[in-house]
């Protein structure tokens, strides 16, 4: 099932009366809903599973957050999550997630749920946050990385492909 955003532009009668009684304006809300998808989810190629490939930006290096654009979050992450999991993030709360650093394939490192989380940013994009990953890998501007959500293990997978300019 595919996830999409649904906006609530029109209040119910009860919401309208509550706004009038408290003398506050109606605020448009949005929520993630599931819709039937005519296309199956993208098949993850196990030889090259990195669905989200990117270059670390200055912003990401400074704040320790890997930004995931909204379209990619819906296509490659939320598609595999339950609606409740996606709505936790959409409501502005942090969703703790498992994160595996597979840069060293012989010795992958797991960052447990309390160290890694997925959140929504003010510009409506999303971010995978794990300060220990940034510190351990020495992630900096222009590093090339890959990410994907592994539905088999319900964890994020991360790989540092190459270091940027030093």
N, C-alpha and C positions, 0 to 999 in steps of 0.2 A: 504494500500500500504506500502510496506517495503522500507526502505531507505538503500542506499549503497554508498560507496565512489567510484568515478570514477576519475582516474588519467589521466592527459593530458600530455603524454610523447612527442608527436610530434607537433611542432608548425605549424600553418597555414602558407601559403606563405607570407602573410602580416606580421605576427608575426616574421617570419624568417628574412624578409628584415628589419624590425624595429630593431631587435637585431643586425644585421650586420651594419646598419647605425649608431647606437648608440654605437657600439663596446662593447655590453654587452652580456653575455651568456644567453641562454634560460634556464628558470627556470621551472621545472616541477610543475604543479599546480594540485589541487584536488578539487572536488566539490561533494556535496551530491546530488544524483539523486534518484527518486522514481522508483521502479521496482514492477511489479506485483508479489505478493507473493502467492505461492501455499498453504501455511498454514495460517489460520486466526491468528490475533493477540492473544496473550495469554489472556485468560479470567481472569479478576480480581475477585478473591474470596473476596466478601465484608466482610466475617468473618475474613479473614486474607489477607488483600490486599498488604502487605508489600513485594513487588517484589524484592527490593534490601535491603538485610539485611547485616549488616557489623559491625565490631568493629572499633571504632575510633582509628586511628594511631597517633603516636607522631607528624608526619608531619601535619596531619589534625588539631590536637589540637593547634599547634603553629601558623599556618597560617589562621585558621578559615574557612577552605574549606572542604566540604565533597566530597571526590574523588569518581567519578563514572567511573569504567573502560569502555573503548570504547565499548566493546561487550554489556555490560549492557545498556549503553546509547542508542545504536542503537535498542536493543531489547525491552526495557521498556520505553523509553522516545521519541526518534525521530520517532518511529513508529506511534505515535499519533500526532506528529507535522506536520505542512505543510513543504514543501521543503524550502520555503523562511525562515521560523523560524529556521530550522536546519542549513541552510547556513549562517545565521547571526553568529551563534556560531562557525561554521567551519571556517569562514573567520577571526576569531580571535577577534571578537567583543563580548561584553557581551549582553546577552538576559535577560532583566528584566522578572522575573516570580513572580507569587503569591506563597506564601508558608504558609501552615497551620501547626502549631504545635498541634498535636492531642494527646500528651502525657496525658494531663488531658482531658478526653473525655467529661466531663461535662462543661468544659470551654476552648475550643480550642482557640488558639491565631493565628491571621493572621499577617504575615509580608508582607507589601505591596510591590508592584513591585519595588519601588525605593530602598528598603532595601535588596532585594534578587535578585540574578541573577545567570544564568548558563553560564559557560565559558569553553573554551578549554584550557587545560594545555600544556606546552611545550612538554611533552612526548606523546601527542595525546590522553590522557585520558581527562575526563571532570570533572568539579567540580560545586557543588551547593554551593554558597557563601552567607552567611547571618551571619555577625558578631554578630548581636543582638541575634540571636538564640543561638550561642555559649555562649554568656554572660548570657542570661536569664536562660538557662538550665544548665549552668556550665559544658558544655561538656568537657571531658578530655579523656586522653588515656585509652583504654580498655572499654569505654562505649559501650553498644550494642544498635544500632539504626536500624530503618527501614525507607525506603523511597519508594514512588511510585509517578508516574505522574497520576493524576486523569483526564481522558479524559472528564468526565461529567462536571467538573468545570474548567478545564484547569488550574489546580494548582498542585504544588507539595504538598504532604502530608508527614509529618515527625512524628516519634514517638520514644521516648527514652524508650527502653525496660528495661534496668537495668544499673545502674552505675557500672563502673569497679572498680579496686582496688583503695582504697583511701589512 
